[in-house]
Amino acid sequence: MAKFAGAKVIYITRCQKKIHFLERELKLHGLIDSKESSEQFIHEALSQFCPDGIDFVFDNDGGPILDDILT
């Protein structure tokens, strides 16, 4: 819904099935595989995808990735 409203959507997941679906079907602006990535890589990828910052976050897990996004 966010993408259709004009928002840039970046998705972080550990599930390869989700990554393939989101790439092919939803064509999101960015996908990050957190299973294969370090926290530093995720931080750098988010900085690249969102150079002006992040306006809205939906998170199901919490933890260090969310902490990084909120700082």
All heavy atoms as TSV, in Angstrom:
chain	resi	resn	atom	element	x	y	z
A	1	MET	N	N	0.816	-1.188	0.000
A	1	MET	CA	C	0.000	0.000	0.000
A	1	MET	C	C	0.862	1.255	0.000
A	1	MET	O	O	0.513	2.229	-0.644
A	1	MET	CB	C	-0.934	-0.018	1.204
A	1	MET	CG	C	-2.032	-1.049	1.067
A	1	MET	SD	S	-3.142	-1.228	2.486
A	1	MET	CE	C	-3.489	0.382	3.002
A	2	ALA	N	N	1.947	1.224	0.734
A	2	ALA	CA	C	2.810	2.403	0.806
A	2	ALA	C	C	3.378	2.748	-0.570
A	2	ALA	O	O	3.446	3.911	-0.945
A	2	ALA	CB	C	3.927	2.178	1.808
A	3	LYS	N	N	3.791	1.729	-1.321
A	3	LYS	CA	C	4.341	1.974	-2.650
A	3	LYS	C	C	3.301	2.628	-3.556
A	3	LYS	O	O	3.597	3.574	-4.274
A	3	LYS	CB	C	4.842	0.670	-3.271
A	3	LYS	CG	C	5.467	0.884	-4.624
A	3	LYS	CD	C	5.975	-0.403	-5.222
A	3	LYS	CE	C	6.477	-0.125	-6.623
A	3	LYS	NZ	N	6.723	-1.325	-7.361
A	4	PHE	N	N	2.080	2.137	-3.501
A	4	PHE	CA	C	1.026	2.707	-4.343
A	4	PHE	C	C	0.668	4.128	-3.929
A	4	PHE	O	O	0.155	4.892	-4.723
A	4	PHE	CB	C	-0.206	1.811	-4.337
A	4	PHE	CG	C	0.051	0.479	-4.975
A	4	PHE	CD1	C	-0.022	-0.681	-4.241
A	4	PHE	CD2	C	0.387	0.392	-6.316
A	4	PHE	CE1	C	0.230	-1.905	-4.824
A	4	PHE	CE2	C	0.643	-0.822	-6.911
A	4	PHE	CZ	C	0.567	-1.980	-6.168
A	5	ALA	N	N	0.957	4.479	-2.678
A	5	ALA	CA	C	0.723	5.843	-2.192
A	5	ALA	C	C	1.882	6.770	-2.537
A	5	ALA	O	O	1.837	7.951	-2.220
A	5	ALA	CB	C	0.491	5.827	-0.684
A	6	GLY	N	N	2.924	6.227	-3.166
A	6	GLY	CA	C	4.045	7.049	-3.600
A	6	GLY	C	C	5.270	6.986	-2.710
A	6	GLY	O	O	6.254	7.680	-2.958
A	7	ALA	N	N	5.246	6.151	-1.693
A	7	ALA	CA	C	6.393	6.044	-0.789
A	7	ALA	C	C	7.457	5.127	-1.384
A	7	ALA	O	O	7.165	4.209	-2.141
A	7	ALA	CB	C	5.947	5.485	0.556
A	8	LYS	N	N	8.695	5.397	-1.029
A	8	LYS	CA	C	9.791	4.502	-1.368
A	8	LYS	C	C	9.767	3.379	-0.333
A	8	LYS	O	O	9.786	3.633	0.866
A	8	LYS	CB	C	11.127	5.230	-1.308
A	8	LYS	CG	C	12.305	4.343	-1.679
A	8	LYS	CD	C	13.622	5.029	-1.439
A	8	LYS	CE	C	13.910	6.025	-2.520
A	8	LYS	NZ	N	15.286	6.568	-2.402
A	9	VAL	N	N	9.740	2.122	-0.786
A	9	VAL	CA	C	9.615	0.986	0.126
A	9	VAL	C	C	10.881	0.142	0.071
A	9	VAL	O	O	11.266	-0.348	-0.992
A	9	VAL	CB	C	8.386	0.122	-0.226
A	9	VAL	CG1	C	8.291	-1.075	0.706
A	9	VAL	CG2	C	7.115	0.960	-0.167
A	10	ILE	N	N	11.504	-0.017	1.233
A	10	ILE	CA	C	12.683	-0.853	1.398
A	10	ILE	C	C	12.295	-1.975	2.348
A	10	ILE	O	O	11.746	-1.726	3.419
A	10	ILE	CB	C	13.858	-0.059	2.019
A	10	ILE	CG1	C	14.070	1.279	1.330
A	10	ILE	CG2	C	15.117	-0.909	2.053
A	10	ILE	CD1	C	14.355	1.222	-0.133
A	11	TYR	N	N	12.571	-3.213	1.980
A	11	TYR	CA	C	12.161	-4.354	2.784
A	11	TYR	C	C	13.395	-5.108	3.254
A	11	TYR	O	O	14.292	-5.402	2.459
A	11	TYR	CB	C	11.278	-5.278	1.942
A	11	TYR	CG	C	10.469	-6.259	2.732
A	11	TYR	CD1	C	9.189	-5.932	3.165
A	11	TYR	CD2	C	10.975	-7.515	3.044
A	11	TYR	CE1	C	8.427	-6.839	3.888
A	11	TYR	CE2	C	10.218	-8.418	3.767
A	11	TYR	CZ	C	8.950	-8.075	4.190
A	11	TYR	OH	O	8.208	-8.973	4.907
A	12	ILE	N	N	13.440	-5.418	4.532
A	12	ILE	CA	C	14.533	-6.192	5.117
A	12	ILE	C	C	13.950	-7.515	5.591
A	12	ILE	O	O	12.996	-7.540	6.366
A	12	ILE	CB	C	15.164	-5.455	6.304
A	12	ILE	CG1	C	15.657	-4.073	5.874
A	12	ILE	CG2	C	16.307	-6.281	6.895
A	12	ILE	CD1	C	16.098	-3.200	7.036
A	13	THR	N	N	14.529	-8.616	5.127
A	13	THR	CA	C	14.026	-9.942	5.506
A	13	THR	C	C	15.161	-10.949	5.529
A	13	THR	O	O	16.211	-10.732	4.939
A	13	THR	CB	C	12.919	-10.419	4.541
A	13	THR	OG1	O	12.384	-11.648	5.014
A	13	THR	CG2	C	13.431	-10.593	3.134
A	14	ARG	N	N	14.919	-12.057	6.188
A	14	ARG	CA	C	15.866	-13.166	6.219
A	14	ARG	C	C	15.417	-14.301	5.299
A	14	ARG	O	O	16.103	-15.297	5.164
A	14	ARG	CB	C	15.982	-13.707	7.644
A	14	ARG	CG	C	16.490	-12.711	8.626
A	14	ARG	CD	C	16.492	-13.268	10.042
A	14	ARG	NE	N	17.240	-14.495	10.183
A	14	ARG	CZ	C	18.550	-14.563	10.430
A	14	ARG	NH1	N	19.238	-13.450	10.572
A	14	ARG	NH2	N	19.153	-15.720	10.550
A	15	CYS	N	N	14.285	-14.163	4.663
A	15	CYS	CA	C	13.663	-15.249	3.910
A	15	CYS	C	C	13.866	-15.072	2.403
A	15	CYS	O	O	13.371	-14.114	1.810
A	15	CYS	CB	C	12.172	-15.298	4.241
A	15	CYS	SG	S	11.272	-16.559	3.328
A	16	GLN	N	N	14.564	-16.016	1.779
A	16	GLN	CA	C	14.825	-15.940	0.343
A	16	GLN	C	C	13.540	-15.989	-0.484
A	16	GLN	O	O	13.443	-15.326	-1.514
A	16	GLN	CB	C	15.753	-17.086	-0.093
A	16	GLN	CG	C	17.193	-16.845	0.268
A	16	GLN	CD	C	17.761	-15.646	-0.455
A	16	GLN	OE1	O	17.533	-15.440	-1.643
A	16	GLN	NE2	N	18.490	-14.823	0.272
A	17	LYS	N	N	12.540	-16.764	-0.046
A	17	LYS	CA	C	11.276	-16.815	-0.791
A	17	LYS	C	C	10.634	-15.443	-0.848
A	17	LYS	O	O	10.108	-15.037	-1.881
A	17	LYS	CB	C	10.316	-17.815	-0.153
A	17	LYS	CG	C	10.656	-19.245	-0.411
A	17	LYS	CD	C	9.601	-20.159	0.182
A	17	LYS	CE	C	9.924	-21.601	-0.074
A	17	LYS	NZ	N	8.898	-22.488	0.480
A	18	LYS	N	N	10.665	-14.707	0.260
A	18	LYS	CA	C	10.102	-13.349	0.273
A	18	LYS	C	C	10.884	-12.436	-0.654
A	18	LYS	O	O	10.298	-11.639	-1.390
A	18	LYS	CB	C	10.119	-12.771	1.680
A	18	LYS	CG	C	9.060	-13.287	2.582
A	18	LYS	CD	C	9.124	-12.566	3.916
A	18	LYS	CE	C	8.175	-13.164	4.911
A	18	LYS	NZ	N	8.277	-12.494	6.220
A	19	ILE	N	N	12.199	-12.541	-0.621
A	19	ILE	CA	C	13.031	-11.683	-1.463
A	19	ILE	C	C	12.684	-11.902	-2.933
A	19	ILE	O	O	12.478	-10.943	-3.681
A	19	ILE	CB	C	14.523	-11.927	-1.196
A	19	ILE	CG1	C	14.886	-11.374	0.189
A	19	ILE	CG2	C	15.389	-11.300	-2.283
A	19	ILE	CD1	C	16.280	-11.705	0.648
A	20	HIS	N	N	12.609	-13.141	-3.357
A	20	HIS	CA	C	12.298	-13.426	-4.766
A	20	HIS	C	C	10.908	-12.923	-5.137
A	20	HIS	O	O	10.716	-12.336	-6.203
A	20	HIS	CB	C	12.444	-14.919	-5.055
A	20	HIS	CG	C	13.851	-15.407	-4.920
A	20	HIS	ND1	N	14.886	-14.898	-5.663
A	20	HIS	CD2	C	14.393	-16.325	-4.105
A	20	HIS	CE1	C	16.008	-15.494	-5.325
A	20	HIS	NE2	N	15.737	-16.369	-4.372
A	21	PHE	N	N	9.920	-13.113	-4.269
A	21	PHE	CA	C	8.564	-12.631	-4.532
A	21	PHE	C	C	8.540	-11.102	-4.619
A	21	PHE	O	O	7.960	-10.531	-5.540
A	21	PHE	CB	C	7.610	-13.108	-3.440
A	21	PHE	CG	C	6.250	-12.457	-3.511
A	21	PHE	CD1	C	5.343	-12.846	-4.478
A	21	PHE	CD2	C	5.903	-11.450	-2.629
A	21	PHE	CE1	C	4.085	-12.237	-4.564
A	21	PHE	CE2	C	4.657	-10.838	-2.705
A	21	PHE	CZ	C	3.756	-11.236	-3.670
A	22	LEU	N	N	9.186	-10.454	-3.664
A	22	LEU	CA	C	9.163	-8.990	-3.626
A	22	LEU	C	C	9.896	-8.388	-4.823
A	22	LEU	O	O	9.496	-7.344	-5.338
A	22	LEU	CB	C	9.774	-8.494	-2.316
A	22	LEU	CG	C	8.976	-8.877	-1.063
A	22	LEU	CD1	C	9.801	-8.612	0.186
A	22	LEU	CD2	C	7.655	-8.150	-1.014
A	23	GLU	N	N	10.956	-9.039	-5.273
A	23	GLU	CA	C	11.679	-8.555	-6.456
A	23	GLU	C	C	10.831	-8.698	-7.716
A	23	GLU	O	O	10.694	-7.762	-8.494
A	23	GLU	CB	C	12.978	-9.346	-6.655
A	23	GLU	CG	C	14.084	-8.970	-5.734
A	23	GLU	CD	C	15.328	-9.817	-5.949
A	23	GLU	OE1	O	15.212	-10.999	-6.349
A	23	GLU	OE2	O	16.416	-9.293	-5.704
A	24	ARG	N	N	10.275	-9.887	-7.902
A	24	ARG	CA	C	9.542	-10.172	-9.148
A	24	ARG	C	C	8.159	-9.548	-9.188
A	24	ARG	O	O	7.764	-8.968	-10.202
A	24	ARG	CB	C	9.418	-11.683	-9.346
A	24	ARG	CG	C	10.685	-12.360	-9.763
A	24	ARG	CD	C	10.426	-13.808	-10.167
A	24	ARG	NE	N	9.667	-14.527	-9.172
A	24	ARG	CZ	C	10.166	-15.392	-8.299
A	24	ARG	NH1	N	11.446	-15.655	-8.326
A	24	ARG	NH2	N	9.402	-16.001	-7.424
A	25	GLU	N	N	7.417	-9.686	-8.116
A	25	GLU	CA	C	6.011	-9.302	-8.135
A	25	GLU	C	C	5.754	-7.855	-7.717
A	25	GLU	O	O	4.959	-7.161	-8.333
A	25	GLU	CB	C	5.193	-10.242	-7.252
A	25	GLU	CG	C	5.295	-11.703	-7.644
A	25	GLU	CD	C	4.779	-11.994	-9.043
A	25	GLU	OE1	O	3.806	-11.345	-9.466
A	25	GLU	OE2	O	5.360	-12.873	-9.710
A	26	LEU	N	N	6.381	-7.420	-6.649
A	26	LEU	CA	C	6.071	-6.087	-6.127
A	26	LEU	C	C	7.040	-5.009	-6.592
A	26	LEU	O	O	6.732	-3.827	-6.513
A	26	LEU	CB	C	6.032	-6.126	-4.594
A	26	LEU	CG	C	4.971	-7.042	-3.998
A	26	LEU	CD1	C	4.947	-6.904	-2.487
A	26	LEU	CD2	C	3.596	-6.756	-4.568
A	27	LYS	N	N	8.218	-5.425	-7.054
A	27	LYS	CA	C	9.218	-4.492	-7.580
A	27	LYS	C	C	9.457	-3.318	-6.603
A	27	LYS	O	O	9.325	-2.152	-6.972
A	27	LYS	CB	C	8.817	-4.002	-8.960
A	27	LYS	CG	C	8.746	-5.123	-9.975
A	27	LYS	CD	C	8.314	-4.621	-11.331
A	27	LYS	CE	C	8.262	-5.643	-12.402
A	27	LYS	NZ	N	7.938	-6.964	-12.171
A	28	LEU	N	N	9.816	-3.681	-5.380
A	28	LEU	CA	C	10.084	-2.671	-4.362
A	28	LEU	C	C	11.350	-1.892	-4.701
A	28	LEU	O	O	12.148	-2.299	-5.540
A	28	LEU	CB	C	10.211	-3.329	-2.988
A	28	LEU	CG	C	8.966	-4.067	-2.503
A	28	LEU	CD1	C	9.188	-4.584	-1.094
A	28	LEU	CD2	C	7.736	-3.195	-2.547
A	29	HIS	N	N	11.531	-0.789	-4.037
A	29	HIS	CA	C	12.676	0.079	-4.309
A	29	HIS	C	C	13.986	-0.497	-3.803
A	29	HIS	O	O	15.040	-0.179	-4.329
A	29	HIS	CB	C	12.437	1.455	-3.687
A	29	HIS	CG	C	11.275	2.151	-4.272
A	29	HIS	ND1	N	10.016	2.076	-3.719
A	29	HIS	CD2	C	11.158	2.911	-5.383
A	29	HIS	CE1	C	9.184	2.787	-4.463
A	29	HIS	NE2	N	9.846	3.292	-5.481
A	30	GLY	N	N	13.920	-1.318	-2.778
A	30	GLY	CA	C	15.130	-1.922	-2.247
A	30	GLY	C	C	14.809	-3.126	-1.382
A	30	GLY	O	O	13.803	-3.149	-0.686
A	31	LEU	N	N	15.683	-4.113	-1.456
A	31	LEU	CA	C	15.543	-5.318	-0.646
A	31	LEU	C	C	16.885	-5.608	0.005
A	31	LEU	O	O	17.929	-5.507	-0.634
A	31	LEU	CB	C	15.140	-6.507	-1.512
A	31	LEU	CG	C	13.771	-6.391	-2.147
A	31	LEU	CD1	C	13.639	-7.337	-3.316
A	31	LEU	CD2	C	12.709	-6.687	-1.115
A	32	ILE	N	N	16.842	-5.969	1.274
A	32	ILE	CA	C	18.064	-6.297	1.993
A	32	ILE	C	C	17.877	-7.667	2.642
A	32	ILE	O	O	16.912	-7.890	3.369
A	32	ILE	CB	C	18.382	-5.246	3.070
A	32	ILE	CG1	C	18.551	-3.863	2.433
A	32	ILE	CG2	C	19.629	-5.639	3.855
A	32	ILE	CD1	C	18.654	-2.733	3.425
A	33	ASP	N	N	18.804	-8.571	2.365
A	33	ASP	CA	C	18.792	-9.900	2.965
A	33	ASP	C	C	19.563	-9.829	4.278
A	33	ASP	O	O	20.790	-9.801	4.282
A	33	ASP	CB	C	19.435	-10.896	2.014
A	33	ASP	CG	C	19.452	-12.312	2.550
A	33	ASP	OD1	O	19.083	-12.523	3.720
A	33	ASP	OD2	O	19.856	-13.210	1.798
A	34	SER	N	N	18.858	-9.786	5.384
A	34	SER	CA	C	19.522	-9.633	6.679
A	34	SER	C	C	20.185	-10.925	7.144
A	34	SER	O	O	21.055	-10.897	8.012
A	34	SER	CB	C	18.547	-9.128	7.739
A	34	SER	OG	O	17.514	-10.067	7.949
A	35	LYS	N	N	19.814	-12.036	6.550
A	35	LYS	CA	C	20.437	-13.310	6.921
A	35	LYS	C	C	21.882	-13.370	6.436
A	35	LYS	O	O	22.746	-13.919	7.089
A	35	LYS	CB	C	19.641	-14.475	6.336
A	35	LYS	CG	C	20.127	-15.831	6.758
A	35	LYS	CD	C	19.218	-16.920	6.229
A	35	LYS	CE	C	19.654	-18.279	6.727
A	35	LYS	NZ	N	18.756	-19.321	6.225
A	36	GLU	N	N	22.135	-12.796	5.276
A	36	GLU	CA	C	23.460	-12.846	4.664
A	36	GLU	C	C	24.254	-11.552	4.853
A	36	GLU	O	O	25.317	-11.412	4.269
A	36	GLU	CB	C	23.323	-13.131	3.162
A	36	GLU	CG	C	22.592	-14.412	2.832
A	36	GLU	CD	C	23.327	-15.655	3.317
A	36	GLU	OE1	O	24.567	-15.640	3.336
A	36	GLU	OE2	O	22.653	-16.625	3.695
A	37	SER	N	N	23.741	-10.616	5.645
A	37	SER	CA	C	24.365	-9.293	5.743
A	37	SER	C	C	24.734	-8.960	7.175
A	37	SER	O	O	24.016	-9.291	8.112
A	37	SER	CB	C	23.406	-8.224	5.217
A	37	SER	OG	O	23.014	-8.510	3.898
A	38	SER	N	N	25.823	-8.236	7.313
A	38	SER	CA	C	26.217	-7.740	8.631
A	38	SER	C	C	25.389	-6.503	8.970
A	38	SER	O	O	24.782	-5.887	8.087
A	38	SER	CB	C	27.701	-7.371	8.623
A	38	SER	OG	O	27.917	-6.243	7.781
A	39	GLU	N	N	25.378	-6.137	10.243
A	39	GLU	CA	C	24.667	-4.913	10.641
A	39	GLU	C	C	25.258	-3.699	9.933
A	39	GLU	O	O	24.524	-2.795	9.535
A	39	GLU	CB	C	24.735	-4.737	12.153
A	39	GLU	CG	C	23.855	-5.704	12.900
A	39	GLU	CD	C	23.935	-5.515	14.400
A	39	GLU	OE1	O	24.117	-4.371	14.857
A	39	GLU	OE2	O	23.821	-6.523	15.110
A	40	GLN	N	N	26.580	-3.683	9.736
A	40	GLN	CA	C	27.228	-2.569	9.040
A	40	GLN	C	C	26.748	-2.490	7.597
A	40	GLN	O	O	26.452	-1.414	7.093
A	40	GLN	CB	C	28.754	-2.723	9.090
A	40	GLN	CG	C	29.487	-1.608	8.390
A	40	GLN	CD	C	29.281	-0.252	9.034
A	40	GLN	OE1	O	29.111	-0.150	10.243
A	40	GLN	NE2	N	29.297	0.794	8.243
A	41	PHE	N	N	26.634	-3.632	6.917
A	41	PHE	CA	C	26.149	-3.640	5.542
A	41	PHE	C	C	24.717	-3.123	5.473
A	41	PHE	O	O	24.373	-2.342	4.587
A	41	PHE	CB	C	26.217	-5.053	4.950
A	41	PHE	CG	C	25.627	-5.128	3.568
A	41	PHE	CD1	C	26.385	-4.798	2.461
A	41	PHE	CD2	C	24.298	-5.505	3.380
A	41	PHE	CE1	C	25.835	-4.835	1.190
A	41	PHE	CE2	C	23.742	-5.554	2.111
A	41	PHE	CZ	C	24.518	-5.214	1.015
A	42	ILE	N	N	23.883	-3.568	6.400
A	42	ILE	CA	C	22.487	-3.119	6.422
A	42	ILE	C	C	22.423	-1.616	6.628
A	42	ILE	O	O	21.683	-0.913	5.938
A	42	ILE	CB	C	21.687	-3.879	7.496
A	42	ILE	CG1	C	21.587	-5.360	7.107
A	42	ILE	CG2	C	20.295	-3.273	7.680
A	42	ILE	CD1	C	21.068	-6.260	8.195
A	43	HIS	N	N	23.223	-1.093	7.545
A	43	HIS	CA	C	23.272	0.357	7.787
A	43	HIS	C	C	23.676	1.096	6.511
A	43	HIS	O	O	23.051	2.090	6.133
A	43	HIS	CB	C	24.253	0.664	8.923
A	43	HIS	CG	C	24.489	2.121	9.119
A	43	HIS	ND1	N	23.585	2.921	9.783
A	43	HIS	CD2	C	25.494	2.929	8.716
A	43	HIS	CE1	C	24.044	4.163	9.783
A	43	HIS	NE2	N	25.199	4.188	9.143
A	44	GLU	N	N	24.719	0.618	5.843
A	44	GLU	CA	C	25.186	1.267	4.611
A	44	GLU	C	C	24.137	1.176	3.500
A	44	GLU	O	O	23.938	2.135	2.756
A	44	GLU	CB	C	26.507	0.648	4.169
A	44	GLU	CG	C	27.648	0.992	5.112
A	44	GLU	CD	C	28.917	0.220	4.830
A	44	GLU	OE1	O	28.956	-0.553	3.837
A	44	GLU	OE2	O	29.864	0.371	5.614
A	45	ALA	N	N	23.475	0.031	3.391
A	45	ALA	CA	C	22.440	-0.126	2.364
A	45	ALA	C	C	21.277	0.819	2.619
A	45	ALA	O	O	20.773	1.465	1.691
A	45	ALA	CB	C	21.955	-1.576	2.321
A	46	LEU	N	N	20.851	0.928	3.868
A	46	LEU	CA	C	19.763	1.859	4.195
A	46	LEU	C	C	20.172	3.297	3.910
A	46	LEU	O	O	19.374	4.092	3.408
A	46	LEU	CB	C	19.341	1.701	5.654
A	46	LEU	CG	C	18.542	0.441	5.967
A	46	LEU	CD1	C	18.371	0.285	7.472
A	46	LEU	CD2	C	17.201	0.465	5.275
A	47	SER	N	N	21.412	3.644	4.203
A	47	SER	CA	C	21.905	4.996	3.914
A	47	SER	C	C	21.892	5.267	2.416
A	47	SER	O	O	21.597	6.375	1.978
A	47	SER	CB	C	23.315	5.179	4.470
A	47	SER	OG	O	23.308	5.092	5.863
A	48	GLN	N	N	22.216	4.242	1.640
A	48	GLN	CA	C	22.211	4.390	0.185
A	48	GLN	C	C	20.788	4.489	-0.359
A	48	GLN	O	O	20.497	5.332	-1.207
A	48	GLN	CB	C	22.943	3.213	-0.456
A	48	GLN	CG	C	23.087	3.334	-1.949
A	48	GLN	CD	C	23.858	2.171	-2.526
A	48	GLN	OE1	O	23.638	1.010	-2.134
A	48	GLN	NE2	N	24.758	2.458	-3.443
A	49	PHE	N	N	19.898	3.621	0.109
A	49	PHE	CA	C	18.513	3.641	-0.363
A	49	PHE	C	C	17.771	4.892	0.105
A	49	PHE	O	O	16.878	5.372	-0.588
A	49	PHE	CB	C	17.746	2.418	0.148
A	49	PHE	CG	C	18.089	1.129	-0.539
A	49	PHE	CD1	C	18.387	0.003	0.207
A	49	PHE	CD2	C	18.099	1.017	-1.920
A	49	PHE	CE1	C	18.696	-1.199	-0.405
A	49	PHE	CE2	C	18.410	-0.170	-2.543
A	49	PHE	CZ	C	18.709	-1.287	-1.787
A	50	CYS	N	N	18.119	5.404	1.288
A	50	CYS	CA	C	17.382	6.520	1.899
A	50	CYS	C	C	18.348	7.614	2.340
A	50	CYS	O	O	18.513	7.866	3.547
A	50	CYS	CB	C	16.590	6.023	3.106
A	50	CYS	SG	S	15.541	4.614	2.761
A	51	PRO	N	N	18.995	8.297	1.395
A	51	PRO	CA	C	19.996	9.296	1.773
A	51	PRO	C	C	19.432	10.467	2.570
A	51	PRO	O	O	20.168	11.120	3.318
A	51	PRO	CB	C	20.573	9.754	0.430
A	51	PRO	CG	C	19.512	9.430	-0.567
A	51	PRO	CD	C	18.811	8.209	-0.039
A	52	ASP	N	N	18.149	10.726	2.457
A	52	ASP	CA	C	17.530	11.834	3.187
A	52	ASP	C	C	16.874	11.382	4.488
A	52	ASP	O	O	16.149	12.148	5.117
A	52	ASP	CB	C	16.492	12.537	2.310
A	52	ASP	CG	C	17.129	13.171	1.086
A	52	ASP	OD1	O	18.268	13.666	1.197
A	52	ASP	OD2	O	16.500	13.156	0.018
A	53	GLY	N	N	17.094	10.128	4.872
A	53	GLY	CA	C	16.517	9.611	6.107
A	53	GLY	C	C	15.268	8.790	5.852
A	53	GLY	O	O	14.799	8.657	4.724
A	54	ILE	N	N	14.737	8.250	6.917
A	54	ILE	CA	C	13.565	7.383	6.862
A	54	ILE	C	C	12.431	8.065	7.596
A	54	ILE	O	O	12.593	8.509	8.733
A	54	ILE	CB	C	13.893	6.013	7.503
A	54	ILE	CG1	C	15.005	5.332	6.707
A	54	ILE	CG2	C	12.645	5.141	7.577
A	54	ILE	CD1	C	15.563	4.089	7.358
A	55	ASP	N	N	11.287	8.161	6.941
A	55	ASP	CA	C	10.137	8.846	7.532
A	55	ASP	C	C	9.182	7.911	8.264
A	55	ASP	O	O	8.479	8.326	9.173
A	55	ASP	CB	C	9.350	9.587	6.448
A	55	ASP	CG	C	10.162	10.715	5.851
A	55	ASP	OD1	O	10.909	11.375	6.589
A	55	ASP	OD2	O	10.040	10.930	4.633
A	56	PHE	N	N	9.130	6.655	7.862
A	56	PHE	CA	C	8.170	5.723	8.458
A	56	PHE	C	C	8.788	4.336	8.501
A	56	PHE	O	O	9.431	3.910	7.547
A	56	PHE	CB	C	6.885	5.677	7.624
A	56	PHE	CG	C	5.857	4.740	8.175
A	56	PHE	CD1	C	5.029	5.138	9.215
A	56	PHE	CD2	C	5.733	3.458	7.675
A	56	PHE	CE1	C	4.084	4.264	9.734
A	56	PHE	CE2	C	4.792	2.579	8.187
A	56	PHE	CZ	C	3.966	2.982	9.220
A	57	VAL	N	N	8.576	3.637	9.613
A	57	VAL	CA	C	9.114	2.281	9.782
A	57	VAL	C	C	8.001	1.372	10.277
A	57	VAL	O	O	7.265	1.725	11.191
A	57	VAL	CB	C	10.266	2.266	10.816
A	57	VAL	CG1	C	10.722	0.844	11.077
A	57	VAL	CG2	C	11.409	3.132	10.370
A	58	PHE	N	N	7.903	0.197	9.660
A	58	PHE	CA	C	7.041	-0.861	10.183
A	58	PHE	C	C	7.965	-2.025	10.492
A	58	PHE	O	O	8.676	-2.511	9.623
A	58	PHE	CB	C	5.999	-1.281	9.144
A	58	PHE	CG	C	5.141	-2.413	9.631
A	58	PHE	CD1	C	4.052	-2.154	10.456
A	58	PHE	CD2	C	5.429	-3.722	9.291
A	58	PHE	CE1	C	3.268	-3.200	10.927
A	58	PHE	CE2	C	4.647	-4.768	9.758
A	58	PHE	CZ	C	3.565	-4.505	10.577
A	59	ASP	N	N	7.986	-2.470	11.728
A	59	ASP	CA	C	8.925	-3.504	12.153
A	59	ASP	C	C	8.201	-4.556	12.979
A	59	ASP	O	O	7.447	-4.215	13.885
A	59	ASP	CB	C	10.042	-2.852	12.962
A	59	ASP	CG	C	11.092	-3.851	13.366
A	59	ASP	OD1	O	10.871	-4.574	14.359
A	59	ASP	OD2	O	12.130	-3.920	12.696
A	60	ASN	N	N	8.452	-5.813	12.673
A	60	ASN	CA	C	7.853	-6.918	13.417
A	60	ASN	C	C	8.801	-7.535	14.436
A	60	ASN	O	O	8.370	-8.339	15.249
A	60	ASN	CB	C	7.415	-8.034	12.471
A	60	ASN	CG	C	6.149	-7.699	11.743
A	60	ASN	OD1	O	5.323	-6.943	12.223
A	60	ASN	ND2	N	5.993	-8.257	10.556
A	61	ASP	N	N	10.084	-7.224	14.375
A	61	ASP	CA	C	11.075	-7.933	15.171
A	61	ASP	C	C	11.751	-7.116	16.260
A	61	ASP	O	O	12.103	-7.642	17.293
A	61	ASP	CB	C	12.167	-8.505	14.270
A	61	ASP	CG	C	11.621	-9.531	13.302
A	61	ASP	OD1	O	10.692	-10.254	13.677
A	61	ASP	OD2	O	12.128	-9.603	12.180
A	62	GLY	N	N	11.997	-5.843	16.009
A	62	GLY	CA	C	12.805	-5.063	16.940
A	62	GLY	C	C	14.264	-5.480	16.821
A	62	GLY	O	O	14.663	-6.129	15.873
A	63	GLY	N	N	15.064	-5.094	17.762
A	63	GLY	CA	C	16.465	-5.494	17.760
A	63	GLY	C	C	17.394	-4.462	17.167
A	63	GLY	O	O	17.028	-3.299	16.986
A	64	PRO	N	N	18.637	-4.875	16.858
A	64	PRO	CA	C	19.667	-3.925	16.450
A	64	PRO	C	C	19.375	-3.185	15.142
A	64	PRO	O	O	19.774	-2.040	14.981
A	64	PRO	CB	C	20.930	-4.772	16.336
A	64	PRO	CG	C	20.481	-6.183	16.310
A	64	PRO	CD	C	19.143	-6.235	16.972
A	65	ILE	N	N	18.691	-3.823	14.208
A	65	ILE	CA	C	18.376	-3.134	12.951
A	65	ILE	C	C	17.410	-1.984	13.216
A	65	ILE	O	O	17.618	-0.866	12.742
A	65	ILE	CB	C	17.819	-4.105	11.901
A	65	ILE	CG1	C	18.885	-5.130	11.507
A	65	ILE	CG2	C	17.316	-3.355	10.664
A	65	ILE	CD1	C	18.382	-6.253	10.625
A	66	LEU	N	N	16.380	-2.230	13.981
A	66	LEU	CA	C	15.442	-1.158	14.330
A	66	LEU	C	C	16.146	-0.077	15.130
A	66	LEU	O	O	15.931	1.112	14.885
A	66	LEU	CB	C	14.246	-1.709	15.105
A	66	LEU	CG	C	13.209	-0.663	15.534
A	66	LEU	CD1	C	12.602	0.025	14.311
A	66	LEU	CD2	C	12.143	-1.287	16.387
A	67	ASP	N	N	16.994	-0.452	16.073
A	67	ASP	CA	C	17.748	0.537	16.843
A	67	ASP	C	C	18.556	1.438	15.920
A	67	ASP	O	O	18.584	2.658	16.104
A	67	ASP	CB	C	18.701	-0.152	17.837
A	67	ASP	CG	C	17.972	-0.883	18.946
A	67	ASP	OD1	O	16.767	-0.614	19.154
A	67	ASP	OD2	O	18.605	-1.737	19.599
A	68	ASP	N	N	19.179	0.860	14.909
A	68	ASP	CA	C	19.975	1.637	13.950
A	68	ASP	C	C	19.085	2.591	13.161
A	68	ASP	O	O	19.441	3.742	12.925
A	68	ASP	CB	C	20.736	0.700	13.003
A	68	ASP	CG	C	21.672	1.442	12.086
A	68	ASP	OD1	O	22.405	2.320	12.578
A	68	ASP	OD2	O	21.676	1.142	10.882
A	69	ILE	N	N	17.935	2.125	12.742
A	69	ILE	CA	C	17.015	2.957	11.953
A	69	ILE	C	C	16.536	4.145	12.781
A	69	ILE	O	O	16.407	5.261	12.278
A	69	ILE	CB	C	15.817	2.128	11.464
A	69	ILE	CG1	C	16.282	1.142	10.381
A	69	ILE	CG2	C	14.704	3.015	10.927
A	69	ILE	CD1	C	15.237	0.117	10.003
A	70	LEU	N	N	16.273	3.922	14.057
A	70	LEU	CA	C	15.708	4.977	14.904
A	70	LEU	C	C	16.734	5.987	15.400
A	70	LEU	O	O	16.356	7.018	15.937
A	70	LEU	CB	C	14.983	4.349	16.095
A	70	LEU	CG	C	13.765	3.486	15.727
A	70	LEU	CD1	C	13.186	2.839	16.971
A	70	LEU	CD2	C	12.713	4.298	14.993
A	71	THR	N	N	18.028	5.703	15.206
A	71	THR	CA	C	19.045	6.672	15.658
A	71	THR	C	C	19.502	7.562	14.556
A	71	THR	O	O	19.268	7.384	13.425
A	71	THR	CB	C	20.268	5.934	16.261
A	71	THR	OG1	O	20.808	5.048	15.304
A	71	THR	CG2	C	19.877	5.199	17.514
